Amino acid sequence: MASHRKPRARITGLRTAPALGITTAALTSVALLSQSAQAAPSAPQKPSLEEVQKKVDDLYQQAGVATQKYNSVKERTDKQRKKVDTLLDDVAERADKLNEARRQLGTFAAAQYRTGGVSETATMMLADDPQGYFDQNHLSDRLTARQKKAVDDYQTQQASATKQRTKAAKSLETLSDSRDDLRTSKQTVQKKLGEARTLLSELTAEEKARLAAIEKKKEEEAKRKAAELARKQEAKRKAAEEAAAKEREKETPDAGTGTGAGSGSDTGTGAGSGSGGTDSGYATKAAKVINFAEAQIGKPYVWGATGPDSYDCSGLTQDAWKAAGISLPRTTWDQVKVGTTVKTADAKPGDLVFFYDDISHVGIYIGDGKMIHAPKPGANVRVESIYYMPIHSVVRPA
């Protein structure tokens, strides 16, 4: 017999909710894991050789800037040290004078103490030898002027010594600051060079070979530009000689053979500037500069070095021009301000060629688009195309 009971409705939501929650959580976890896997950082891409080369070149340039700053601070520190030494010597000398003035005052003070506060009359009356005291009293009158002078001298020397001590103390403080700057500059140079060495050390043998090939291509392009400049300068020189020869031919009928020859020789030499004597004088100095620079070829680059066993770029140019009797400042930033700026096309042997926008490198032009310079750490003084680096300016020091 069939039951007439109304079937009880099943509430399915209450039973299936936990299963649904677990399923949702599982799906969410899978999705999150999938996203995490996709978001996981991949191994960093190794930079290309071109990027490595650019980074290394940039680091060497930054080291060059830091080297020039080091040179500038070192020069300032050396000057400050000399100033401090002079002041300390002066303080010692004034201390001696102050001690002498103090000794004189001590002598007078001792004499006054011995006579005490007794009046001159009583002292004379009680003296064993009144006449002797009388004579001595006249001497004392004379000593009073000497005593006053001794007091004045003491006060003067004391004030002077105090002033010099104050100056010396300030100079020592400045020297200490300069030494701190020097230490910072040195650390900066070492850091940049260390980073460059690390980059290069991480290259494989094959990568180093490919990098050398890139470097060689760069050198060849620089040589090509140097050869092009040499051709242009030679053409300009020949044109100047021809113009000078034509000028001599015009002058010959009027000036005579002897005078024409003498004038022609001088004019030919100075065709570029119009002053044969001036050009001749510069050429003589430039020859000494180049002879000196050539003798340094093969010596190692060492930042901050000024010879004679090693050089940095501005140390070499400074020493080379010193051989010609011209004193140049220590840094590239100061050397570029000395002399006359000329066009690259008009560069003459002996001129200084500066590089980069920050003027952190310099070389000595020797003609034909080439220079002698101290390149960078790990390299020796050598001949190279001036187009190996971006040229900033060309300066004729004398």
C-alpha positions in Angstrom: 0.0 0.0 0.0 1.5 3.2 -1.1 2.3 5.7 1.5 0.4 8.9 1.4 3.1 10.8 3.3 4.3 13.9 1.6 8.0 13.3 0.8 10.3 15.5 2.7 12.2 18.0 0.6 16.0 17.5 0.6 18.1 20.6 1.4 21.0 19.9 -0.9 22.8 23.1 -0.3 23.7 22.1 3.3 25.4 18.9 2.1 27.2 20.1 -1.0 28.5 23.5 0.3 31.6 22.0 1.9 32.5 20.1 -1.2 32.0 23.2 -3.3 34.2 25.2 -0.9 37.0 22.7 -1.1 36.7 22.6 -4.9 36.8 26.3 -5.1 39.8 26.5 -2.8 41.6 23.9 -4.8 41.0 25.7 -8.1 42.1 29.0 -6.5 45.3 27.4 -5.2 46.0 25.9 -8.7 45.4 29.3 -10.2 47.7 31.0 -7.7 50.4 28.5 -8.2 50.1 28.9 -11.9 50.4 32.7 -11.6 53.3 32.3 -9.2 55.1 30.1 -11.7 54.5 32.6 -14.4 55.6 35.5 -12.2 58.7 33.8 -11.0 61.7 35.9 -12.1 63.7 34.4 -14.9 67.5 34.3 -14.8 68.9 37.8 -15.8 70.0 38.0 -19.3 73.7 38.3 -19.8 74.7 41.6 -21.3 76.0 41.6 -24.9 79.7 42.2 -25.5 78.9 45.6 -26.9 77.1 46.5 -23.7 80.1 45.1 -21.7 82.5 47.2 -23.7 80.5 50.3 -23.3 80.2 49.7 -19.6 83.9 49.1 -19.2 84.7 52.2 -21.3 82.3 54.3 -19.2 83.9 53.0 -16.0 87.4 53.8 -17.2 86.2 57.3 -18.2 84.6 57.7 -14.7 87.9 56.6 -13.2 89.6 59.2 -15.3 87.4 61.9 -14.0 88.0 60.7 -10.4 91.7 60.6 -11.1 91.7 64.2 -12.2 89.8 65.1 -9.0 92.3 63.2 -7.0 95.2 65.0 -8.8 93.5 68.4 -8.0 92.9 67.5 -4.4 96.5 66.2 -4.0 97.9 69.3 -5.5 95.8 71.4 -3.1 96.8 69.2 -0.2 100.5 69.4 -1.0 100.3 73.3 -1.1 98.4 73.3 2.2 101.0 71.0 3.8 103.8 73.4 2.8 101.8 76.3 4.1 101.2 74.5 7.4 104.9 73.6 7.7 105.9 77.3 7.1 103.4 78.4 9.7 104.6 75.9 12.3 108.2 77.0 11.7 107.1 80.6 12.2 105.2 79.6 15.4 108.4 77.9 16.7 110.5 80.9 15.9 108.0 83.3 17.6 107.9 80.9 20.6 111.6 81.3 21.0 111.3 85.1 20.9 108.5 85.0 23.4 110.6 82.8 25.7 113.5 85.3 25.4 111.1 88.2 26.3 109.8 86.2 29.2 113.3 85.6 30.4 114.0 89.3 30.3 110.9 90.1 32.4 111.9 87.4 34.8 115.3 89.1 35.3 113.6 92.4 36.1 111.0 90.8 38.3 113.8 89.1 40.3 115.6 92.4 40.7 112.5 94.1 42.0 111.8 91.3 44.4 115.3 91.6 45.9 115.0 95.3 46.5 111.5 94.9 48.0 109.1 97.8 48.6 111.5 100.0 50.6 111.9 103.6 49.5 115.0 104.6 47.6 116.1 107.0 50.4 115.9 104.3 53.1 117.5 101.8 50.9 120.4 104.3 50.3 120.7 105.1 54.0 120.8 101.4 55.0 123.1 100.4 52.3 126.6 99.3 53.3 127.9 101.4 50.4 125.6 104.4 49.9 127.7 105.7 47.0 127.6 102.4 45.4 123.8 102.3 45.8 123.6 105.8 44.3 125.5 104.7 41.3 123.4 101.6 41.1 120.2 103.6 41.4 121.2 105.6 38.3 121.7 102.3 36.6 118.2 101.2 37.7 116.8 104.4 36.2 118.4 103.3 32.9 117.0 99.8 33.3 113.5 101.1 33.7 113.5 102.0 29.9 114.8 98.6 29.1 112.2 97.0 31.3 109.5 98.9 29.5 110.9 97.7 26.2 111.0 94.2 27.5 107.4 94.3 28.5 106.4 95.8 25.1 108.4 93.1 23.4 106.8 90.4 25.4 103.3 91.6 24.7 104.1 92.0 21.0 105.6 88.5 20.7 102.8 87.0 22.7 100.1 88.5 20.4 102.0 87.5 17.3 102.6 84.0 18.5 98.9 83.6 19.4 97.9 84.9 16.0 100.2 82.5 14.2 99.0 79.6 16.3 95.5 80.4 15.3 96.4 80.5 11.6 98.3 77.2 12.0 95.4 75.6 13.7 93.0 76.6 10.9 95.5 75.5 8.2 95.8 72.1 9.9 92.0 71.8 9.9 91.9 72.6 6.2 94.7 70.1 5.6 92.7 67.5 7.4 89.7 68.2 5.2 91.9 68.0 2.1 93.2 64.6 3.2 89.7 63.4 3.7 88.8 64.5 0.2 91.9 62.9 -1.1 91.0 59.6 0.5 87.5 59.8 -0.9 88.8 60.5 -4.4 91.2 57.6 -4.2 88.5 55.2 -3.1 86.3 56.4 -6.0 89.1 55.7 -8.5 89.7 52.2 -7.0 86.0 51.4 -7.0 85.5 52.2 -10.7 88.6 50.3 -11.8 87.5 47.4 -9.6 84.1 47.3 -11.3 85.8 47.4 -14.8 88.1 44.5 -13.8 85.2 42.4 -12.5 83.3 42.9 -15.7 86.2 41.8 -17.8 87.1 38.8 -15.5 83.6 37.4 -16.0 84.0 37.0 -19.7 84.8 33.6 -21.2 87.9 33.1 -23.4 85.7 33.2 -26.5 84.0 36.4 -25.4 87.3 38.0 -24.7 88.4 37.1 -28.2 85.3 38.7 -29.7 85.7 41.8 -27.5 89.3 42.1 -28.8 87.9 41.9 -32.3 85.4 44.7 -31.6 88.3 46.8 -30.1 90.4 46.2 -33.2 87.6 47.4 -35.4 87.3 50.5 -33.3 91.1 51.1 -33.6 91.0 50.6 -37.4 88.3 53.2 -37.8 90.3 55.6 -35.6 93.4 55.0 -37.8 91.3 55.6 -40.9 90.2 59.0 -39.6 93.8 59.8 -38.6 95.0 59.0 -42.1 92.3 61.2 -43.6 93.3 64.1 -41.3 97.0 63.6 -42.3 96.1 63.8 -46.0 94.2 67.0 -45.4 97.0 68.6 -43.4 99.5 67.6 -46.0 97.4 69.1 -48.8 97.1 72.3 -46.7 100.8 72.4 -46.2 101.6 72.0 -49.9 99.0 74.6 -50.8 100.7 77.0 -48.3 104.2 76.2 -49.8 102.9 76.9 -53.3 101.3 80.1 -52.2 104.6 81.2 -50.6 106.5 80.2 -53.7 104.2 82.4 -55.9 104.6 85.2 -53.4 108.4 85.0 -53.7 108.2 85.0 -57.5 106.2 88.3 -57.3 108.7 89.8 -54.9 111.9 88.7 -56.8 112.0 91.5 -59.4 111.7 94.2 -56.7 113.4 92.7 -53.7 116.4 91.1 -55.4 117.6 87.5 -55.3 119.3 87.6 -51.9 116.5 89.3 -50.1 113.9 87.2 -51.7 115.5 84.0 -50.7 115.8 85.0 -47.1 112.3 86.3 -46.9 110.9 83.3 -48.7 112.4 80.9 -46.2 110.8 82.7 -43.3 107.5 83.2 -45.0 107.4 79.5 -46.0 107.9 78.4 -42.4 105.2 80.7 -41.0 102.6 80.4 -43.8 99.9 79.1 -41.4 100.1 81.9 -38.9 101.9 84.7 -40.7 104.8 84.7 -38.3 107.8 82.5 -39.2 109.7 83.4 -36.1 106.8 82.5 -33.8 106.2 79.2 -35.6 109.9 78.3 -35.5 110.0 79.0 -31.7 107.0 76.8 -31.1 108.3 74.0 -33.4 111.6 74.0 -31.3 109.7 73.6 -28.1 107.3 71.0 -29.6 110.3 69.0 -30.7 111.6 68.8 -27.1 108.1 67.9 -25.9 107.7 65.0 -28.4 111.3 63.8 -27.8 110.5 63.5 -24.1 107.1 61.8 -24.8 108.7 59.3 -27.2 111.2 58.4 -24.5 108.3 57.5 -22.2 106.6 55.0 -24.6 106.2 51.6 -22.9 106.0 53.0 -19.4 102.9 51.9 -17.5 99.8 54.1 -16.8 99.3 54.6 -13.1 96.6 56.9 -12.0 98.0 59.9 -10.0 101.5 59.3 -11.3 103.8 62.0 -12.6 106.9 60.0 -13.5 109.6 59.2 -14.0 108.7 55.4 -13.9 104.9 55.7 -14.7 102.4 58.4 -15.6 98.7 59.2 -15.9 97.6 61.2 -18.9 98.0 64.8 -17.5 101.1 63.8 -15.6 102.8 62.9 -18.9 101.7 66.1 -20.7 102.9 68.2 -17.7 106.3 66.5 -17.6 106.7 66.6 -21.4 106.1 70.4 -21.6 108.3 70.9 -18.6 111.1 69.5 -20.7 110.5 72.4 -23.1 110.6 75.0 -20.3 106.8 75.4 -20.0 105.1 74.8 -16.7 101.6 73.3 -17.0 99.1 72.8 -14.3 98.5 69.3 -12.9 95.0 68.5 -14.1 93.4 68.2 -17.5 90.8 70.7 -16.3 93.4 73.3 -15.8 95.7 72.4 -18.7 92.9 73.0 -21.2 92.8 76.6 -20.1 96.5 77.3 -20.8 97.3 78.5 -24.3 95.2 79.0 -27.5 92.4 76.7 -28.7 92.8 75.7 -32.3 90.7 73.6 -34.7 91.5 69.9 -34.9 92.3 70.4 -38.6 95.0 73.0 -37.6 96.6 70.8 -34.9 100.4 70.9 -34.9 102.9 68.6 -33.2 103.2 69.5 -29.6 99.5 70.6 -29.2 97.5 69.0 -26.5 94.4 67.1 -27.5 91.6 66.8 -24.9 88.9 64.2 -24.9 85.3 63.7 -23.6 82.8 66.3 -22.6 84.2 66.2 -19.1 87.8 66.8 -20.3 89.0 63.8 -18.4 91.8 62.7 -20.8 94.6 64.4 -22.7 97.4 63.4 -25.2 100.2 65.1 -27.1 99.7 65.5 -30.8 102.7 64.3 -32.9 101.2 64.9 -36.4 99.4 62.7 -39.0 96.4 62.5 -36.7 98.3 60.6 -34.0 99.2 61.3 -30.4 101.3 60.0 -27.6 99.3 59.4 -24.4 99.1 57.4 -21.2 95.8 55.6 -22.0 94.3 53.8 -18.9 95.1 51.3 -16.2 96.6 48.1 -17.6 98.0 49.9 -20.7 101.4 51.6 -21.4 102.3 55.0 -22.8 101.8 54.6 -26.6 101.1 56.2 -30.0 97.5 56.1 -31.0 95.0 57.9 -33.3 93.4 61.0 -31.8 90.1 59.7 -33.0 90.2 56.7 -30.7 88.1 58.8 -28.2 85.7 61.7 -28.8 87.7 64.9 -29.1 86.8 67.8 -26.9 89.3 70.4 -28.0 92.9 71.1 -29.2 95.1 73.6 -27.3 98.5 75.1 -28.2 100.2 75.7 -24.8 102.9 78.1 -25.9 
